[in-house]
Amino acid sequence: MNTLHIVMGAPAAGKTTYAKRLAKEKKASLIDIDSATERVVQAGLDLATKNPDDRDSPFFKDSFREPIYETLFAIAEDNLCHNSVILVGPFTLEARDANWLENLKLRFGTSVCAHFITCDPETRHQRMAKRGNPRDLVKLEDWEKYILYYKGENPPAFLHKYVDTSS
């Protein structure tokens, strides 16, 4: 039976790097939230005359969050009949739901494994500065405010593999 792997965590925690290694190891399809949805999200935000790099405003969350995740799940469903799938995204709200993995198992009829990726704030800051992603500019400009949001970041409320990628 194929497995759905959920790779989750905060921005710049190392999700994509970890997921690429995992996909190679498992010979699985890799579906990253940025690769799968970024261009469409930017176009939609631009059409709505909003900042195309915004991922934190209520407008973004109300308009795009659910369709983005449902797109990931639809692509995963198309691939799970052929091989295991690695889904990469923050999944912040989902991490709080103790029943989320069970619900995914029922939805997809397959085993589900969560991988929680984290790192210390200094490592995250260095990675964001280095990668030069326009979506990180607001975070980097007011790092203290941003990091306070994730200070209370807790591991998922369900069984998961804990991976600390701090340097």
Secondary structure, DSSP 8 states (H G I E B T S, - for coil): --EEEEEEESTTSSHHHHHHHHHHHHT-EEEEHHHHHHHHHHHHHHHTTS-TT--SSHHHIIIIIHHHHHHHHHHHHHHHTTS-EEEES--TTGGG-TTHHHHHHHHHTSEEEEEEEE--HHHHHHHHHHH--GGGHHHHHTHHHHHHHHHT----SS--EEEE---
